[in-house]
Amino acid sequence: MRNVLTLILGGGKGTRLYPLTKYRSKPAVPVAAKYRIIDIPISNCLNCGLNRIFVLTQFNSESLHRHMKHAYWFDPFGGGFVEILAAQQTLDSADWYQGTADAVRQNLRTIMDPEIEYVLILSGDQLYRMDYIEMLKTHQQSGADVTIAALPIDREAASAFGILRVNETGRVMGFLEKPQSEKELALVRTAPAWLDSRGIASRGRDCLASMGIYLFNRETLVQALQKTDYKDFGKEVFPASIRSKHVQVHLFDGYWEDIGTIRAFYEANLQLTSSNPPFELAHGREPIYSRARFLPPTRFDGAKISRSLIADGCHIEAGAVIEDSVIGVRCRIGRNAVIRKSVLMGADFFQTPEEIAADCRAGRPPVGVGDDARIEGAIVDKNCRIGRNARVLNESGVDSSPDLGQAMICDGIVVIPKEAELPAGWSMPPQ
């Protein structure tokens, strides 16, 4: 598949995922105990033979760069690569990326290899498993200039998406961003019988939502970016292409979740802990790749654990209770600690017994969760120190709170930023 180049858009500042994006770019945020968000689209590519991949980013890219450097190595004979294209000043442009389309425009030289016929453009903040070769077949068989992946949804969910209007052959004839009224929905409604005729059970779904996944003929993409100053694919390049080019829909009916907000990120992680998760991590033919850390097995000492994901290198003491939670790498959880419906991202390093003893003598909690601590409905970022008897939960039931430095509430979820330190007996201040 040397004629297909993949560009993964790293997004902007990631304000909707703050404070998880305080020190890292959105694709570098840890997910599902041992992965990073960027591992999802990269793994999808590698599983279907696409191994020429650029990741475009400009904010807090150090963590992402380090992860990719250690995770994705290719032999020199296959021609594969996964590389970062960070925003930079050049003689042609002194500006940072002004949007998704502008990010690709500033890197057009990377797609000018004469071998490249198609450019696949992906988002770096979605959780799904997809065979892009099937999308390429749709593109080629329809003779399209651009193909977009679409997910059938019901009209109640349509107000949160860009909705496509297609004709009987699947050609996209119109696009409406987040329709709000019945009148607007009527303009883009898809007949359920049309989906059924293509082997997808409509189940009452009558709208096609854009997934933000595009496949361009290389020349079509180059022309669209060189002849316009459009900044965004979804709002400008794609709608303009519908008017002047053949844009085809590629139907997708699997699990797909945009995890670009705190609430969506939290819920997607917890869904993975169920006995029948909507997104299966344990997939023999299509694994999720990531960095090999060579960590020891997790050690349990009389803990009670149910419906949870536990990563490598953890140490969980006697009496601890963990329910419906995701526990990241190198996580140390003290005696009788209670963790429910929470996402703990773990730590970047192990502390030695001497370092833990020194912290205790200094009155400082070691990295991890202290004895008798209680964490519920929370996200705890990496390298946090949660003191004994601390209470990390939204007891006031508020939807949001100011950034208090050591904690904040977003969408009703308590978020503890990276490397925060909560002393013994700490609890969320009343709101």
C-alpha positions as CSV (number, residue, x, y, z in Angstrom):
1,M,0.0,0.0,0.0
2,R,2.8,2.4,-0.8
3,N,0.5,4.6,-2.8
4,V,-1.5,5.6,0.3
5,L,-0.1,8.2,2.7
6,T,-1.9,8.7,6.1
7,L,-2.0,12.0,7.9
8,I,-3.3,12.0,11.5
9,L,-4.4,15.4,12.8
10,G,-3.3,16.0,16.3
11,G,-5.8,18.7,17.0
12,G,-5.4,22.1,18.6
13,K,-4.8,23.0,22.3
14,G,-7.2,20.3,23.5
15,T,-9.1,22.7,25.7
16,R,-12.0,20.3,26.0
17,L,-9.7,17.7,27.5
18,Y,-8.0,20.1,29.9
19,P,-6.3,19.5,32.4
20,L,-5.3,16.2,30.8
21,T,-3.8,18.3,28.0
22,K,-2.0,20.7,30.3
23,Y,1.4,19.0,29.6
24,R,0.7,16.9,26.6
25,S,-1.0,17.0,23.2
26,K,-4.4,15.4,22.8
27,P,-3.2,12.3,21.0
28,A,-0.7,11.6,23.8
29,V,-3.3,11.3,26.5
30,P,-3.2,7.8,28.1
31,V,-6.3,5.6,27.5
32,A,-7.4,2.1,28.5
33,A,-4.8,1.6,31.2
34,K,-1.7,1.1,28.9
35,Y,-2.2,2.9,25.6
36,R,-2.2,6.5,24.3
37,I,-5.0,7.8,22.1
38,I,-2.7,8.0,19.1
39,D,-2.2,4.3,19.3
40,I,-5.8,3.7,18.0
41,P,-5.6,5.3,14.5
42,I,-2.0,4.1,14.1
43,S,-2.9,0.5,14.9
44,N,-5.9,0.7,12.5
45,C,-3.5,1.7,9.8
46,L,-0.9,-1.0,10.6
47,N,-3.5,-3.7,10.8
48,C,-4.6,-3.1,7.2
49,G,-1.1,-2.6,5.8
50,L,-0.8,1.2,5.8
51,N,2.6,2.0,7.2
52,R,3.4,5.5,5.9
53,I,2.1,7.8,8.6
54,F,2.6,11.4,9.6
55,V,1.1,12.9,12.8
56,L,0.5,16.6,12.6
57,T,0.7,18.5,15.9
58,Q,1.8,21.8,17.4
59,F,0.9,21.9,21.1
60,N,2.8,20.1,23.8
61,S,4.3,17.6,21.4
62,E,7.2,16.4,23.5
63,S,5.3,13.5,25.3
64,L,3.8,12.4,22.0
65,H,7.2,12.5,20.2
66,R,8.8,10.4,23.0
67,H,6.0,7.8,22.9
68,M,6.1,7.4,19.2
69,K,9.9,7.2,19.2
70,H,9.8,4.2,21.5
71,A,6.7,2.6,20.1
72,Y,7.0,2.6,16.3
73,W,10.1,1.2,14.7
74,F,10.3,-0.2,11.2
75,D,13.0,-2.1,9.4
76,P,14.8,-0.2,6.7
77,F,13.5,-2.5,3.9
78,G,9.8,-2.0,4.1
79,G,9.7,1.7,3.7
80,G,7.3,2.2,6.6
81,F,7.4,5.1,9.1
82,V,5.4,6.9,11.8
83,E,6.7,10.5,12.2
84,I,5.6,13.7,13.8
85,L,5.2,16.9,11.7
86,A,5.2,19.6,14.3
87,A,4.3,23.2,13.4
88,Q,7.4,25.2,12.6
89,Q,8.4,28.5,11.0
90,T,9.7,28.3,7.4
91,L,10.6,30.7,4.7
92,D,7.1,30.1,3.3
93,S,5.1,30.4,6.5
94,A,5.8,32.0,9.8
95,D,2.5,31.0,11.4
96,W,1.4,28.1,13.4
97,Y,-1.3,25.8,12.0
98,Q,-4.5,27.8,11.7
99,G,-6.7,24.7,11.4
100,T,-6.8,21.2,10.1
101,A,-6.6,22.1,6.4
102,D,-3.9,24.7,7.0
103,A,-1.9,22.1,8.9
104,V,-1.9,19.9,5.8
105,R,-1.3,22.9,3.5
106,Q,1.9,23.8,5.4
107,N,3.1,20.2,4.9
108,L,2.2,19.6,1.2
109,R,5.7,18.7,0.4
110,T,5.3,15.5,2.3
111,I,2.6,14.2,0.0
112,M,4.3,15.1,-3.3
113,D,6.1,11.8,-3.6
114,P,5.2,10.5,-7.1
115,E,4.3,7.1,-5.6
116,I,1.4,8.6,-3.6
117,E,-2.0,8.4,-5.2
118,Y,-4.3,8.7,-2.2
119,V,-4.1,10.6,1.1
120,L,-6.0,9.3,4.1
121,I,-6.8,11.9,6.8
122,L,-7.7,10.8,10.3
123,S,-8.4,12.4,13.6
124,G,-6.2,11.8,16.6
125,D,-9.0,11.7,19.3
126,Q,-11.3,8.8,18.3
127,L,-11.8,5.3,19.6
128,Y,-12.8,2.7,16.9
129,R,-11.5,-0.2,14.9
130,M,-11.8,0.2,11.1
131,D,-10.4,-1.4,7.9
132,Y,-9.3,1.5,5.7
133,I,-8.8,-0.8,2.8
134,E,-12.6,-1.3,2.6
135,M,-12.8,2.5,2.4
136,L,-10.3,2.6,-0.4
137,K,-12.3,0.0,-2.3
138,T,-15.4,2.2,-2.0
139,H,-13.4,5.1,-3.2
140,Q,-12.0,3.3,-6.2
141,Q,-15.1,1.5,-7.2
142,S,-17.2,4.7,-7.2
143,G,-14.6,6.7,-9.1
144,A,-14.7,9.3,-6.3
145,D,-12.4,12.3,-5.8
146,V,-13.1,12.3,-2.1
147,T,-14.6,9.6,0.2
148,I,-15.8,10.3,3.7
149,A,-16.6,7.7,6.4
150,A,-20.1,8.0,7.9
151,L,-21.9,6.4,10.8
152,P,-25.7,5.8,10.8
153,I,-27.3,7.5,13.8
154,D,-30.8,8.4,15.0
155,R,-32.2,11.9,14.7
156,E,-32.0,12.5,18.4
157,A,-28.1,12.4,18.2
158,A,-27.9,14.3,15.0
159,S,-27.6,17.7,16.6
160,A,-24.1,16.9,17.8
161,F,-22.7,15.9,14.3
162,G,-22.2,17.1,10.8
163,I,-24.9,15.2,8.8
164,L,-24.6,14.1,5.2
165,R,-27.2,14.0,2.5
166,V,-26.6,11.3,-0.2
167,N,-28.3,10.1,-3.3
168,E,-29.3,6.6,-4.3
169,T,-25.7,5.7,-5.3
170,G,-24.1,7.0,-2.1
171,R,-22.7,10.2,-3.6
172,V,-22.8,13.0,-1.1
173,M,-25.1,15.8,-2.3
174,G,-25.2,18.0,0.8
175,F,-23.9,18.6,4.3
176,L,-25.4,20.3,7.3
177,E,-23.5,21.0,10.5
178,K,-25.4,20.1,13.7
179,P,-29.0,20.4,12.5
180,Q,-31.3,21.5,15.3
181,S,-34.8,21.5,13.9
182,E,-37.1,19.0,12.2
183,K,-37.0,21.2,9.2
184,E,-33.2,21.0,9.0
185,L,-33.2,17.3,9.6
186,A,-35.7,16.8,6.8
187,L,-33.1,18.2,4.4
188,V,-30.5,15.6,5.2
189,R,-32.5,12.6,6.3
190,T,-31.5,9.2,4.8
191,A,-34.2,6.7,4.1
192,P,-33.8,3.6,6.4
193,A,-34.5,1.4,3.4
194,W,-31.4,2.7,1.7
195,L,-29.2,1.5,4.6
196,D,-31.0,-1.8,4.7
197,S,-30.3,-2.3,1.0
198,R,-26.6,-1.9,1.7
199,G,-26.5,-4.6,4.3
200,I,-26.7,-2.3,7.3
201,A,-29.7,-2.7,9.6
202,S,-31.2,0.8,9.9
203,R,-32.8,0.1,13.3
204,G,-34.6,3.4,13.0
205,R,-31.5,5.4,12.2
206,D,-32.1,7.9,9.5
207,C,-29.1,10.2,9.6
208,L,-25.5,9.7,8.4
209,A,-22.9,11.4,10.7
210,S,-19.5,12.5,9.4
211,M,-16.8,10.6,11.3
212,G,-14.1,13.1,10.2
213,I,-12.3,10.4,8.2
214,Y,-11.4,11.4,4.6
215,L,-9.8,9.7,1.7
216,F,-8.6,12.1,-1.1
217,N,-7.1,11.5,-4.5
218,R,-3.8,13.2,-4.0
219,E,-4.2,15.7,-6.8
220,T,-7.7,16.6,-5.6
221,L,-6.3,17.4,-2.1
222,V,-3.4,19.4,-3.5
223,Q,-5.7,21.5,-5.7
224,A,-8.1,22.2,-2.9
225,L,-5.4,23.5,-0.6
226,Q,-3.3,25.4,-3.2
227,K,-6.2,27.2,-4.8
228,T,-8.0,28.3,-1.6
229,D,-7.1,29.6,1.9
230,Y,-9.5,27.3,3.6
231,K,-8.4,26.5,7.2
232,D,-10.7,23.6,8.2
233,F,-11.6,20.3,6.5
234,G,-14.9,19.7,8.1
235,K,-16.3,23.3,7.8
236,E,-14.7,24.4,4.5
237,V,-12.7,21.9,2.3
238,F,-15.3,19.1,2.6
239,P,-18.4,21.2,1.9
240,A,-16.6,22.9,-1.1
241,S,-15.7,19.5,-2.5
242,I,-19.3,18.4,-2.5
243,R,-20.1,21.3,-4.8
244,S,-17.2,20.7,-7.3
245,K,-16.1,17.1,-6.9
246,H,-17.4,13.6,-6.7
247,V,-17.7,12.9,-2.9
248,Q,-18.7,9.4,-2.0
249,V,-19.9,8.1,1.4
250,H,-18.3,5.0,3.0
251,L,-20.7,3.4,5.5
252,F,-19.3,2.2,8.9
253,D,-21.5,0.5,11.4
254,G,-19.1,-0.5,14.2
255,Y,-18.2,1.1,17.5
256,W,-16.9,4.7,17.1
257,E,-16.5,7.3,19.8
258,D,-15.1,10.8,19.8
259,I,-13.1,11.0,23.1
260,G,-12.2,14.7,22.8
261,T,-14.1,15.8,25.9
262,I,-13.6,14.9,29.6
263,R,-17.0,13.3,29.8
264,A,-16.6,11.2,26.6
265,F,-13.1,10.2,27.6
266,Y,-14.2,9.1,31.0
267,E,-17.3,7.1,29.8
268,A,-15.3,5.4,27.0
269,N,-12.7,4.2,29.4
270,L,-15.3,2.8,31.9
271,Q,-17.2,1.1,29.1
272,L,-14.0,-0.9,28.4
273,T,-14.3,-2.5,31.9
274,S,-17.6,-4.3,31.2
275,S,-17.9,-8.0,30.5
276,N,-19.0,-7.3,27.0
277,P,-17.3,-4.0,26.1
278,P,-18.4,-2.2,22.9
279,F,-14.7,-1.9,21.9
280,E,-12.7,-5.1,22.3
281,L,-9.1,-4.6,23.3
282,A,-8.4,-8.4,23.1
283,H,-8.5,-8.8,19.4
284,G,-6.2,-11.5,18.0
285,R,-6.1,-10.3,14.4
286,E,-6.3,-6.5,14.9
287,P,-4.4,-5.7,18.1
288,I,-3.8,-2.2,19.5
289,Y,-0.1,-1.5,19.3
290,S,1.8,0.7,21.8
291,R,5.1,1.2,23.5
292,A,6.7,-2.0,25.0
293,R,7.6,-1.0,28.6
294,F,9.0,-4.4,29.8
295,L,7.2,-4.0,33.2
296,P,6.7,-6.7,35.8
297,P,3.4,-8.4,36.4
298,T,0.9,-6.6,38.7
299,R,1.0,-7.8,42.3
300,F,-2.2,-8.2,44.3
301,D,-2.2,-8.8,48.1
302,G,-5.7,-9.7,49.1
303,A,-7.5,-6.9,47.2
304,K,-11.1,-7.2,45.9
305,I,-11.3,-6.3,42.2
306,S,-14.3,-6.4,39.9
307,R,-15.1,-5.2,36.4
308,S,-11.8,-3.4,36.0
309,L,-8.7,-3.1,33.8
310,I,-5.4,-3.4,35.6
311,A,-2.2,-2.5,33.7
312,D,1.3,-3.9,34.2
313,G,3.6,-3.0,37.1
314,C,1.0,-2.2,39.7
315,H,1.2,-3.0,43.4
316,I,-2.2,-3.3,45.1
317,E,-2.3,-3.8,48.9
318,A,-4.5,-5.9,51.1
319,G,-8.0,-4.7,51.7
320,A,-8.2,-2.5,48.6
321,V,-11.5,-2.4,46.7
322,I,-11.5,-1.6,43.0
323,E,-14.7,-1.6,41.0
324,D,-15.6,-0.5,37.5
325,S,-12.2,1.3,37.1
326,V,-9.2,1.5,34.8
327,I,-5.8,1.3,36.6
328,G,-2.8,2.5,34.7
329,V,0.8,1.3,34.7
330,R,3.0,1.3,37.8
331,C,0.0,2.3,40.0
332,R,0.6,1.8,43.8
333,I,-2.7,1.5,45.8
334,G,-2.5,1.3,49.5
335,R,-4.3,-0.8,52.1
336,N,-8.1,-0.5,52.3
337,A,-8.2,2.1,49.6
338,V,-11.5,2.2,47.7
339,I,-11.6,3.1,44.0
340,R,-14.9,3.1,42.1
341,K,-15.9,4.2,38.6
342,S,-12.5,6.0,38.1
343,V,-9.6,6.2,35.7
344,L,-6.2,6.2,37.2
345,M,-3.4,6.7,34.7
346,G,-0.6,5.4,36.9
347,A,3.0,6.6,37.0
348,D,6.0,7.1,34.7
349,F,8.4,5.6,37.2
350,F,8.8,3.3,40.2
351,Q,9.7,4.7,43.6
352,T,12.2,2.7,45.6
353,P,11.4,1.7,49.2
354,E,13.9,4.2,50.4
355,E,12.2,7.0,48.4
356,I,8.8,6.0,49.7
357,A,10.2,6.0,53.3
358,A,11.8,9.4,52.8
359,D,8.5,10.9,51.5
360,C,6.7,9.5,54.6
361,R,9.3,11.0,56.9
362,A,8.9,14.3,55.2
363,G,5.1,14.2,55.6
364,R,4.7,13.9,51.8
365,P,2.5,11.2,50.2
366,P,4.4,8.8,48.0
367,V,3.4,8.5,44.3
368,G,0.2,6.5,44.2
369,V,-2.9,6.1,46.3
370,G,-2.5,6.1,50.1
371,D,-4.1,3.8,52.7
372,D,-7.8,4.2,53.3
373,A,-8.1,6.8,50.5
374,R,-11.4,6.9,48.6
375,I,-11.7,7.8,44.9
376,E,-15.0,7.7,43.1
377,G,-16.1,9.2,39.7
378,A,-12.7,10.6,39.0
379,I,-9.8,10.8,36.6
380,V,-6.4,10.8,38.3
381,D,-3.6,11.7,35.9
382,K,0.0,10.4,36.0
383,N,2.5,10.7,38.9
384,C,-0.1,12.0,41.4
385,R,0.3,11.6,45.2
386,I,-3.0,10.9,46.9
387,G,-2.5,10.9,50.7
388,R,-4.0,8.5,53.2
389,N,-7.7,9.0,54.0
390,A,-8.0,11.5,51.1
391,R,-11.5,11.7,49.5
392,V,-11.5,12.3,45.8
393,L,-15.1,12.5,44.8
394,N,-17.8,15.1,43.8
395,E,-19.7,15.1,47.1
396,S,-21.4,18.4,46.2
397,G,-22.7,17.0,42.9
398,V,-21.7,20.1,41.0
399,D,-21.2,20.0,37.2
400,S,-18.0,22.1,37.1
401,S,-15.6,24.0,39.4
402,P,-12.7,26.4,39.0
403,D,-9.2,25.0,38.4
404,L,-8.0,24.7,42.0
405,G,-4.5,23.6,41.0
406,Q,-4.7,20.2,42.6
407,A,-8.2,19.3,41.4
408,M,-11.1,20.5,39.4
409,I,-14.5,19.2,38.3
410,C,-15.4,18.9,34.6
411,D,-18.7,17.6,33.5
412,G,-19.4,16.3,37.0
413,I,-16.1,14.3,37.0
414,V,-13.3,15.1,39.5
415,V,-10.0,15.5,37.6
416,I,-6.7,15.4,39.4
417,P,-4.0,17.0,37.1
418,K,-0.6,15.3,36.4
419,E,1.8,15.4,39.4
420,A,-0.7,16.8,41.8
421,E,-0.2,16.2,45.5
422,L,-3.2,15.7,47.8
423,P,-2.2,15.6,51.5
424,A,-3.6,13.1,54.0
425,G,-7.3,13.7,54.7
426,W,-7.8,16.0,51.7
427,S,-11.3,16.4,50.3
428,M,-12.7,18.5,47.5
429,P,-13.5,22.0,48.8
430,P,-17.3,22.7,48.9
431,Q,-18.6,24.4,45.8
